[in-house]
Amino acid sequence: MPAFDFDLFVIGGGSGGVRAARMAAQRGAKVAVAEVAAMGGTCVNVGCIPKKLYSYAAHFAESFEESHGFGWKGEAPTLDWELLRTNRAREISRLNGIYVQLLETPGVTIVRGWARLNDAHTIAVDNQTFTAKNILIATGGKPVVPDIPGREHVVTSNEMFDLDPFPRRLLVVGGGYIACEFASIFNGLGSQVTLIHRRDKLLTGFDEDVRSFIASEMAKTGVNLQLGQEVAGIDKTTDGLLVHLKNTGQGSDASFVVDTVLYATGRSPNTAELGLEAAGVALGKAGAIEVNSQYQTSVPHIYAVGDVTARVQLTPVALGEAMVVVDALFGPATGKAARQMSYDFIPTAVFTHPNIGTVGYSETAAREKFGKVTVFRSDFKALKHTLSGSTERTLMKLVVEDATDRVVGLHMVGPDAGEVVQGFAVAMKAGATKAIFDSTIGIHPTAAEEFVTMREPVKG
């Protein structure tokens, strides 16, 4: 048997990579992690965490306005963009340090630099070379900007947190969750936001009622939605970025000037220049690493988890996949069974204003999979807004499989939707039926109680 420097070498210090490394080390394995950037990956540095912090910041403007209906008087404060950026950077730096500590405490070796495979067992990081019995690739993904005239003038989600100066006029291109979130956030922070999407609806893949409802709510908050349109090109002028549209049919409105153009039209697996071909690792569609149910690549001792496999691109999913790999390689924790990853009923949230929370199947997908389903839907003004003066409404929806009475889809658009849906996801994972929902006592007065009080199905 050849002697290796490490039992496991992890390429990528994001959520999945760090989880796998530290848990493997806790089980006695000799582990290294290579990372070229700040520890924590996309989620910590330019994704989930800073985006949620900015979402909190953006909600304050509407909260101050709504407070007048509850008797509060006075002028609304103004945003100090530089202070927000500074405070966010300090918090992210603290989290970077925690991630390093999580690795160092169980004895993981941290290697700084760009890692690539020389062969199936050898990793080069700058001028250093290491060997490993097993290798895990967890390099995540990166934003993609299409090749349009003027693409050098656009930014991606990676740059949005440190824009200088603050964009008073922002154009967001895209209709997925990243585009919708940034449009809502910067609208709340005070930008004049236009969102352009080439399709006629936002959020492809989400429930149709959710898609229509969130578009209406975003428009009410002031986001200028331009659907069914595309950017033809961008020119830099003394007044800002001149954006040209195509196929708009709007005559003189086919071009306009903004300060910043954000492209949020998709992400691709970060597999370039990793030496995967030299190691014999097969790639699939759009450069994603192909893996089996145990996250083995075409080379059995090389594994891959997270966004680099382009399966379900969510941080908690990467964490779960990482634990499957660790249990398979080094055994499960004492008294525990080896982990398996299920992709059924994964809850997710979109931090638009208002939020979206969803778990399970959309109505369309449920009909395709289960045949006959019954739908329950409620659209209402929350109690808070009876005094706040806001026109915001809340949507809740249940999709029930007729044959089993099981709730197979649950969707919400409204304040704190992610917090509400997380609890219901546990019930749905356990197989809760509509009868169980109906027999559950609601907490009154809350919006969440609507999920256990909907009795009349949608007709038709």
C-alpha positions as CSV (number, residue, x, y, z in Angstrom):
1,M,0.0,0.0,0.0
2,P,1.4,3.4,-0.9
3,A,1.8,6.0,1.9
4,F,-0.2,9.2,1.4
5,D,0.3,12.6,3.0
6,F,-3.4,12.7,3.8
7,D,-6.4,10.4,4.2
8,L,-8.6,13.1,2.7
9,F,-7.7,16.3,0.8
10,V,-10.5,18.8,0.3
11,I,-10.3,21.3,-2.5
12,G,-12.6,24.2,-1.5
13,G,-13.2,25.9,1.9
14,G,-16.9,26.5,1.5
15,S,-19.7,25.1,3.5
16,G,-19.5,21.5,2.2
17,G,-15.7,21.4,2.2
18,V,-15.3,22.7,5.7
19,R,-18.0,20.4,7.1
20,A,-16.4,17.3,5.5
21,A,-12.9,18.2,6.6
22,R,-13.7,18.9,10.2
23,M,-16.0,16.0,10.7
24,A,-13.5,13.6,9.0
25,A,-10.7,15.0,11.3
26,Q,-12.9,14.5,14.4
27,R,-13.0,10.8,13.4
28,G,-9.3,10.5,13.4
29,A,-8.5,11.1,9.7
30,K,-5.6,13.1,8.5
31,V,-7.2,15.9,6.5
32,A,-6.2,19.0,4.5
33,V,-8.2,21.8,3.0
34,A,-7.0,24.0,0.1
35,E,-8.6,27.4,-0.3
36,V,-7.5,30.4,-2.4
37,A,-9.9,32.9,-1.0
38,A,-11.5,33.8,2.3
39,M,-12.7,30.7,4.2
40,G,-16.4,30.0,4.1
41,G,-17.1,30.0,0.4
42,T,-19.9,31.8,-1.5
43,C,-22.5,31.5,1.3
44,V,-20.4,33.3,4.0
45,N,-18.6,35.8,1.8
46,V,-20.8,36.8,-1.1
47,G,-24.0,34.9,-0.7
48,C,-26.5,33.8,1.9
49,I,-25.1,35.6,4.9
50,P,-24.3,39.1,3.6
51,K,-27.5,39.0,1.4
52,K,-29.7,38.3,4.5
53,L,-27.9,41.1,6.4
54,Y,-28.7,43.5,3.6
55,S,-32.2,42.2,3.5
56,Y,-32.7,43.1,7.1
57,A,-31.3,46.5,6.4
58,A,-33.7,47.1,3.5
59,H,-36.7,46.2,5.6
60,F,-36.1,49.1,8.0
61,A,-37.3,51.7,5.5
62,E,-40.7,50.2,5.2
63,S,-40.9,49.5,8.9
64,F,-40.3,53.2,9.7
65,E,-43.0,54.2,7.3
66,E,-45.4,51.6,8.6
67,S,-44.8,52.7,12.2
68,H,-46.8,55.9,11.6
69,G,-50.0,53.9,11.6
70,F,-49.1,52.7,15.1
71,G,-48.7,56.1,16.5
72,W,-45.0,56.7,15.9
73,K,-44.1,60.2,14.7
74,G,-40.9,61.7,13.3
75,E,-38.8,61.7,10.1
76,A,-37.4,58.5,8.8
77,P,-33.7,58.1,9.2
78,T,-31.4,58.0,6.1
79,L,-29.2,55.1,5.1
80,D,-25.4,55.3,5.8
81,W,-24.3,52.9,3.0
82,E,-20.7,53.1,4.1
83,L,-21.5,52.1,7.7
84,L,-23.6,49.2,6.5
85,R,-20.8,47.9,4.3
86,T,-18.3,48.3,7.2
87,N,-20.5,46.5,9.7
88,R,-21.2,43.7,7.2
89,A,-17.5,43.3,6.4
90,R,-16.6,43.1,10.1
91,E,-19.2,40.3,10.6
92,I,-18.0,38.4,7.6
93,S,-14.4,38.6,8.8
94,R,-15.5,37.2,12.2
95,L,-17.2,34.3,10.4
96,N,-14.1,33.7,8.3
97,G,-12.1,33.3,11.6
98,I,-14.7,30.9,13.0
99,Y,-14.4,28.7,9.9
100,V,-10.6,28.6,10.3
101,Q,-11.0,27.7,14.0
102,L,-13.5,25.0,13.1
103,L,-10.7,23.4,11.0
104,E,-7.8,24.0,13.2
105,T,-9.4,22.7,16.4
106,P,-9.6,19.1,15.2
107,G,-6.2,19.3,13.4
108,V,-7.1,20.0,9.8
109,T,-4.1,21.3,7.7
110,I,-5.1,24.5,5.9
111,V,-3.3,25.1,2.6
112,R,-3.6,28.5,1.1
113,G,-3.6,28.8,-2.7
114,W,-5.1,27.4,-5.9
115,A,-5.3,23.6,-5.9
116,R,-5.2,21.4,-9.0
117,L,-4.9,17.7,-9.6
118,N,-1.7,16.4,-11.2
119,D,-3.2,12.9,-11.2
120,A,-5.8,10.9,-9.3
121,H,-3.9,11.0,-6.0
122,T,-1.7,14.1,-6.3
123,I,-2.6,17.7,-5.6
124,A,-0.5,20.7,-6.5
125,V,-1.1,24.0,-4.6
126,D,1.2,26.7,-6.0
127,N,4.7,25.3,-5.4
128,Q,3.6,22.6,-3.0
129,T,2.6,19.0,-3.9
130,F,0.6,16.7,-1.7
131,T,-0.8,13.1,-2.0
132,A,-4.1,11.9,-0.7
133,K,-5.9,8.6,-0.5
134,N,-9.2,10.3,-1.0
135,I,-10.0,13.7,-2.6
136,L,-13.1,15.8,-2.2
137,I,-13.9,18.6,-4.7
138,A,-16.1,21.3,-3.2
139,T,-15.2,24.4,-5.2
140,G,-18.8,25.7,-5.6
141,G,-20.0,27.8,-8.5
142,K,-19.5,31.2,-10.0
143,P,-21.8,33.8,-11.7
144,V,-22.1,33.7,-15.5
145,V,-22.4,36.8,-17.6
146,P,-23.4,36.3,-21.3
147,D,-21.3,37.7,-24.1
148,I,-23.2,40.9,-24.9
149,P,-21.7,44.3,-26.1
150,G,-20.6,46.2,-23.0
151,R,-20.4,43.2,-20.7
152,E,-17.3,44.8,-19.2
153,H,-19.5,47.4,-17.6
154,V,-21.7,45.0,-15.6
155,V,-21.3,43.6,-12.1
156,T,-22.4,40.2,-10.6
157,S,-23.7,39.3,-7.2
158,N,-20.2,39.0,-6.0
159,E,-19.6,42.7,-6.2
160,M,-23.0,44.0,-5.0
161,F,-22.1,44.2,-1.3
162,D,-19.3,46.7,-1.8
163,L,-20.5,49.0,-4.6
164,D,-19.1,52.5,-4.4
165,P,-20.9,54.7,-4.6
166,F,-24.4,53.5,-3.7
167,P,-26.3,52.9,-7.0
168,R,-29.2,55.4,-7.1
169,R,-30.4,53.8,-10.4
170,L,-30.0,50.0,-10.6
171,L,-30.8,47.6,-13.4
172,V,-31.1,43.9,-12.5
173,V,-31.0,41.5,-15.4
174,G,-32.5,38.0,-14.6
175,G,-35.5,36.4,-13.1
176,G,-34.2,33.8,-10.7
177,Y,-34.0,34.1,-6.9
178,I,-30.7,36.0,-6.9
179,A,-32.0,38.6,-9.3
180,C,-35.3,39.0,-7.4
181,E,-33.6,39.2,-4.0
182,F,-31.2,41.9,-5.0
183,A,-33.9,43.9,-6.8
184,S,-36.0,43.8,-3.6
185,I,-33.0,44.6,-1.3
186,F,-31.7,47.6,-3.2
187,N,-35.2,48.9,-3.8
188,G,-35.7,48.8,0.0
189,L,-32.3,50.5,0.5
190,G,-33.4,53.4,-1.7
191,S,-32.3,52.6,-5.3
192,Q,-34.6,53.2,-8.2
193,V,-34.7,49.5,-9.4
194,T,-35.6,48.1,-12.8
195,L,-35.6,44.3,-13.3
196,I,-35.5,42.9,-16.8
197,H,-36.2,39.3,-17.5
198,R,-36.5,37.6,-20.9
199,R,-39.4,35.4,-19.8
200,D,-42.9,36.5,-19.1
201,K,-42.8,35.4,-15.4
202,L,-40.2,35.5,-12.6
203,L,-38.8,32.4,-10.7
204,T,-39.0,29.6,-13.2
205,G,-39.6,26.3,-11.4
206,F,-41.6,27.8,-8.5
207,D,-45.3,27.4,-8.1
208,E,-47.3,29.4,-10.6
209,D,-49.4,31.2,-8.0
210,V,-46.2,32.2,-6.2
211,R,-44.6,33.5,-9.4
212,S,-47.6,35.7,-10.2
213,F,-48.1,36.9,-6.6
214,I,-44.5,37.9,-5.9
215,A,-44.4,39.9,-9.2
216,S,-47.4,41.8,-8.1
217,E,-46.0,42.4,-4.6
218,M,-42.6,43.5,-5.9
219,A,-44.2,45.9,-8.3
220,K,-46.2,47.4,-5.4
221,T,-43.0,48.1,-3.5
222,G,-41.7,50.1,-6.4
223,V,-39.6,47.6,-8.4
224,N,-40.1,48.4,-12.2
225,L,-40.6,44.9,-13.7
226,Q,-39.9,44.7,-17.4
227,L,-40.7,41.1,-18.4
228,G,-40.3,39.5,-21.8
229,Q,-37.3,41.7,-22.7
230,E,-33.6,41.4,-23.1
231,V,-30.5,43.6,-23.1
232,A,-29.0,44.3,-26.5
233,G,-26.0,46.2,-25.3
234,I,-24.5,48.6,-22.8
235,D,-22.6,51.9,-23.4
236,K,-20.8,53.9,-20.8
237,T,-21.7,57.6,-21.0
238,T,-21.0,60.7,-18.8
239,D,-24.4,60.3,-17.2
240,G,-24.1,56.6,-16.5
241,L,-24.6,53.3,-18.3
242,L,-26.8,53.5,-21.3
243,V,-28.7,50.2,-21.6
244,H,-30.3,49.2,-25.0
245,L,-33.2,46.7,-25.0
246,K,-34.3,44.6,-27.9
247,N,-37.8,43.2,-28.8
248,T,-39.4,45.6,-26.4
249,G,-41.9,47.3,-28.7
250,Q,-41.7,50.4,-26.5
251,G,-40.3,52.9,-29.0
252,S,-38.3,55.6,-27.2
253,D,-38.4,53.5,-24.0
254,A,-36.0,51.0,-25.6
255,S,-33.0,52.5,-23.9
256,F,-32.4,54.2,-20.5
257,V,-29.5,55.2,-18.2
258,V,-28.6,53.6,-14.9
259,D,-25.7,53.8,-12.5
260,T,-25.1,50.0,-12.1
261,V,-26.1,46.9,-14.1
262,L,-26.3,43.6,-12.2
263,Y,-26.3,40.5,-14.2
264,A,-27.9,37.6,-12.3
265,T,-28.7,35.2,-15.1
266,G,-27.2,32.0,-13.7
267,R,-24.2,30.3,-12.2
268,S,-21.8,27.6,-13.4
269,P,-19.8,25.0,-11.6
270,N,-16.3,26.1,-10.7
271,T,-14.4,23.3,-12.4
272,A,-12.0,25.1,-14.7
273,E,-8.3,24.8,-14.1
274,L,-8.7,22.1,-11.4
275,G,-6.8,19.5,-13.4
276,L,-9.9,17.2,-13.5
277,E,-9.0,15.8,-16.9
278,A,-5.6,14.8,-15.7
279,A,-7.2,12.8,-12.9
280,G,-9.8,11.2,-15.2
281,V,-12.8,13.0,-13.6
282,A,-15.8,13.1,-15.9
283,L,-17.8,16.3,-16.4
284,G,-21.4,16.6,-17.5
285,K,-23.7,19.4,-18.6
286,A,-22.3,22.9,-18.2
287,G,-19.1,21.6,-16.7
288,A,-20.7,20.0,-13.6
289,I,-18.9,17.1,-12.0
290,E,-20.9,13.9,-12.5
291,V,-21.4,11.9,-9.2
292,N,-23.3,8.8,-8.0
293,S,-25.5,8.5,-4.9
294,Q,-22.4,8.4,-2.7
295,Y,-20.9,11.5,-4.5
296,Q,-18.2,9.5,-6.1
297,T,-17.0,10.8,-9.4
298,S,-15.9,8.6,-12.3
299,V,-12.7,8.1,-10.2
300,P,-14.1,6.2,-7.1
301,H,-11.8,7.8,-4.5
302,I,-12.4,11.3,-5.8
303,Y,-15.7,12.8,-4.5
304,A,-17.6,16.0,-5.2
305,V,-20.4,17.8,-3.3
306,G,-22.3,21.1,-3.4
307,D,-22.7,23.5,-6.3
308,V,-19.9,22.0,-8.3
309,T,-22.2,19.1,-9.1
310,A,-25.1,21.4,-10.1
311,R,-27.7,19.4,-8.3
312,V,-29.6,21.4,-5.6
313,Q,-27.6,24.5,-5.1
314,L,-28.3,25.3,-1.4
315,T,-25.9,25.5,1.5
316,P,-27.7,23.0,3.7
317,V,-27.7,20.5,0.8
318,A,-24.0,20.7,0.5
319,L,-23.6,20.1,4.3
320,G,-25.8,17.0,4.0
321,E,-23.9,15.7,1.0
322,A,-20.6,16.2,2.8
323,M,-21.8,14.1,5.8
324,V,-22.7,11.2,3.4
325,V,-19.1,11.3,2.1
326,V,-17.6,11.4,5.6
327,D,-19.8,8.5,6.9
328,A,-18.9,6.4,3.8
329,L,-15.2,7.0,4.1
330,F,-14.6,7.0,7.9
331,G,-17.8,5.5,9.4
332,P,-20.7,7.2,11.1
333,A,-20.6,8.8,14.5
334,T,-20.9,6.4,17.4
335,G,-24.3,5.0,17.7
336,K,-25.5,6.6,14.5
337,A,-26.4,5.0,11.1
338,A,-24.5,6.1,8.0
339,R,-26.1,9.2,6.4
340,Q,-28.1,9.1,3.2
341,M,-29.2,12.2,1.3
342,S,-32.8,12.7,0.3
343,Y,-33.7,15.4,-2.1
344,D,-37.5,15.2,-1.4
345,F,-39.1,18.0,0.5
346,I,-36.1,20.3,0.7
347,P,-37.4,23.6,2.1
348,T,-36.1,26.9,0.6
349,A,-36.6,30.6,1.0
350,V,-36.3,33.6,-1.3
351,F,-35.5,36.8,0.5
352,T,-37.6,39.1,-1.7
353,H,-39.9,41.7,-0.1
354,P,-42.1,40.0,0.9
355,N,-40.2,36.7,1.5
356,I,-41.0,33.4,-0.2
357,G,-40.9,30.1,1.6
358,T,-41.6,26.8,-0.1
359,V,-41.3,23.0,0.4
360,G,-42.3,20.1,-1.7
361,Y,-44.0,20.2,-5.1
362,S,-45.5,23.0,-7.1
363,E,-49.1,22.4,-8.1
364,T,-48.0,21.7,-11.7
365,A,-45.2,19.3,-10.6
366,A,-47.6,17.6,-8.1
367,R,-50.2,16.9,-10.8
368,E,-47.5,15.4,-13.0
369,K,-46.2,13.1,-10.3
370,F,-49.3,12.2,-8.3
371,G,-52.1,12.6,-10.7
372,K,-55.1,13.9,-8.8
373,V,-54.4,16.6,-6.2
374,T,-56.5,19.1,-4.2
375,V,-55.3,22.7,-3.8
376,F,-56.0,25.0,-0.9
377,R,-55.1,28.7,-1.2
378,S,-55.5,31.8,0.9
379,D,-54.7,35.4,0.0
380,F,-55.1,38.0,2.7
381,K,-54.0,41.2,4.4
382,A,-52.0,40.4,7.6
383,L,-53.2,41.8,10.8
384,K,-50.2,44.2,11.1
385,H,-51.2,45.9,7.9
386,T,-54.7,46.8,9.1
387,L,-53.0,49.7,10.9
388,S,-49.6,50.1,9.0
389,G,-51.2,51.5,5.8
390,S,-49.3,49.0,3.7
391,T,-51.1,47.3,0.8
392,E,-48.9,44.1,1.2
393,R,-50.8,40.9,1.1
394,T,-49.8,37.3,2.1
395,L,-50.3,34.1,0.0
396,M,-50.5,30.6,1.5
397,K,-51.0,27.5,-0.5
398,L,-51.2,23.7,0.2
399,V,-51.1,21.0,-2.5
400,V,-52.6,17.6,-1.3
401,E,-52.3,14.2,-3.0
402,D,-55.8,12.8,-3.2
403,A,-54.9,9.2,-3.0
404,T,-53.1,9.5,0.4
405,D,-54.2,12.9,1.8
406,R,-50.6,13.7,2.2
407,V,-49.5,17.4,1.9
408,V,-47.0,17.3,-0.9
409,G,-46.6,21.1,-1.5
410,L,-46.6,24.1,0.8
411,H,-45.9,27.6,-0.4
412,M,-46.0,31.0,1.3
413,V,-45.3,34.6,0.2
414,G,-45.2,36.9,3.2
415,P,-43.2,38.2,6.1
416,D,-40.8,35.7,7.6
417,A,-41.9,33.0,5.2
418,G,-38.7,31.0,5.6
419,E,-39.1,30.9,9.4
420,V,-42.7,29.7,9.0
421,V,-42.0,27.1,6.4
422,Q,-39.1,25.5,8.1
423,G,-41.3,24.0,10.8
424,F,-43.9,22.7,8.3
425,A,-41.0,21.1,6.4
426,V,-40.4,18.8,9.3
427,A,-44.1,17.7,9.3
428,M,-44.1,17.1,5.6
429,K,-40.9,15.1,5.7
430,A,-42.6,12.9,8.3
431,G,-45.6,12.4,5.9
432,A,-48.2,14.7,7.5
433,T,-51.6,14.5,5.9
434,K,-54.2,17.3,5.4
435,A,-56.2,15.7,8.2
436,I,-53.3,16.2,10.6
437,F,-52.9,19.8,9.5
438,D,-56.7,20.3,10.1
439,S,-56.5,18.7,13.6
440,T,-53.6,20.9,14.6
441,I,-54.5,24.0,16.7
442,G,-53.2,27.2,15.3
443,I,-51.4,30.0,17.2
444,H,-53.7,33.0,17.2
445,P,-53.3,35.7,15.9
446,T,-50.5,34.7,13.5
447,A,-50.2,34.4,9.8
448,A,-48.8,30.9,10.1
449,E,-52.1,29.6,11.6
450,E,-53.7,29.9,8.1
451,F,-51.9,26.7,7.1
452,V,-53.9,24.7,9.6
453,T,-57.2,26.5,9.1
454,M,-57.7,26.3,5.3
455,R,-60.8,24.1,4.8
456,E,-62.2,25.0,1.4
457,P,-60.3,23.7,-1.6
458,V,-59.8,25.8,-4.7
459,K,-62.5,25.0,-7.3
460,G,-61.7,24.0,-10.9
